[in-house]
Every structure is written in C-alpha cells, then in structure tokens.
Amino acid sequence: MTTLADLKTLIEIVEETYELMLAYAAQGLDGDEGNKSGGQLRAFLTKADDALAKLAPEFRNLVESKGLAPAEKYNAFIDVIEQDAKSASAGLQLVLAQPSISSQLIDNMNASIHLRALLTDLFLIDEIVKRAIAKS
C-alpha cells in the first residue's frame, strides 16, 4: 500500500535532482569526467529516472487505497503525470547516454518543457492529495 510519505520521497528525489541540475549548470563545466559533481550528477539523474517510472503507479495506488474521490478526476490527471514523466525520462536517459555531460547540456535539460511540466504537475497534485487525505 502506497503512503503519502512514499510519494513525497519520490517527489523529493525529482526536486533534489532538479536543484542539483541547476547548480551543475551554473558551474560552466565542459564535461563531467574527472570531477566529483559530474559523478554525483549521473547518480542523481539515474535515481530521478527510476523515481519517474514509479510516480504514476504510486499515485494511482494512493488514490485507490485512500478512496480519494472523484477517482476518475485524479486518474485523469495521473495520466498527464505519467505522460510528462515518460517525456522527462526520455530526456534524462538521452543525457545519461552521453559520454560527457556539460553544464550547457544540463542547462538545456533544465529548460525542457517536459521536465518543467512534470515538476508543476507534482506541485499541484501533491498539494491536492495532502489536503484530501487530511480531510478524510
């Protein structure tokens, strides 16, 4: 059974990765090889990509287990999250496939509408779910 804490952990992973990406982009690095922040970046990107795959199923489990209503409205928005997570994941995987990750590449990923849409989705549904659970 999924708990709100489980979902918050997944959301925090995505948010922390985005924050790390912002800091990495500001460093002006030509590549990630041979520096500590580059190895850390790849680890965070991988962890975030794993979290992205779990977001929609975990949200669906929470809606069902908590009996949040109207379930069809929640699930319709979770469909949006699922698509945005898949799109953001495709971008992260493409970045991870590169032999060298520059600050400019990460800056471009940060600007990706897919990643920004996902973050906005998560802020919205997180707030709604927290309030719905608190009322139940």
N, C-alpha and C positions, 0 to 999 in steps of 0.2 A: 504494500500500500504506500502510495506517494504522500509525503507530508509537505506542508508549506516550506519547512526547513530544507527538504531535499531540493525543491525548486529554487529556493533562494541561493543554495550552493551553486547550482548550475548557472544561474543568472550572474552571480558574483564572479564566477570563472570568466564569463564572457566580458563583463565590465572591467575586471582587472586586466585582462588581455588587451582590451582597447586602450586602457590607460598606459600600459607598458608600450603599446604601439605608438602612442602619441609621444612618449618620452624618447623612444628609439628614433622616431622620425626627426626629432629636434637635434639629434646628435650629428647629423651630417655625415654619416658613415658611407663609404663606398661599397662596403660589403660586411658580412657578418663573420667571416672566417677569422679565427685567431683573436677574437675579443670576447670577454665574458658576457656582455649584453647580447651578443649575437646568439650564443648558445642558450641563454635564458629566453630570448625571443622565440626561438624554434620550439623550446619546451612549452612555452605558454600558448603558442599558436596550435600546437598539437593537442594540448589539453582543451583548449577552447573548441577546436573542431570536434573532439569527442563529445563535449557538452552540447554542442549544437544538434547532434544527432539524437540526443535524449530529451531535448526540450519539449517538443510537441507530444510525444507519448506520455511524458511525466505530467504535463498539464492536463491531458485527457484523463489520466488516472485520477488526478486530484479532483477534477470536476465530477467524475463518477463517484469516487469514494466519499466526497463531501456532499453529494446531492445538490450541487450548485445549479440553480435554475435561472433562466431557461437554458437548459443544457445545449440546445441547438444553437443558441447565440454564442455561447462560449466556444463550442466546437467549430462554428464558422470562423471565428477569429483565430482559433488554434490552427485551422487550415492555412490562414495567412502567415502565422508564425512559422509553420512547417515549410512553406514555400520560401519565405525570406531566409530561414535558417539554411535551407538547401543552397540558395543562391550565395549566401555569405560563405558557406562551407566550400563551395566551388572556388571562390576567390582565395580563401585561406589555403586550400590544397594546391592551387596554382603557385602561390607564393612559396609554400613549403617545398615545392618541386624544383625551385630554382637553386642552382649550385651556390649562389651568393645572393644575400638579401640586403639591399642598400636601404638607407634611410629614405631615399626618394621613393623606392618601391613601396615601403610601408606607408609613407605619406599618401601615396595614391590609393592604397588599400583602405586607409582611414577615411578617405573621401568617398569611398564606394557607397553608392546609394543603397546597395543591398545590406551592407553592414549597418549603416545608419538607420535604415528602416527596421531592421531586426532589433536594434537597441531601443528604438522608440516603441516598437511592439511590446517589448519586455517591460519597459517602464509602465506602459498603460495597463497591461493585464496583471502585472504584479500588484499594482495599487488596487485594482478592482477585486482580485481574488482575496487579498488581505482583508479588505472591508467586508466582502461577502462571508468569509469564514468567521470573522469577528462577530457578525450579526447572528450567525447560526448557533 
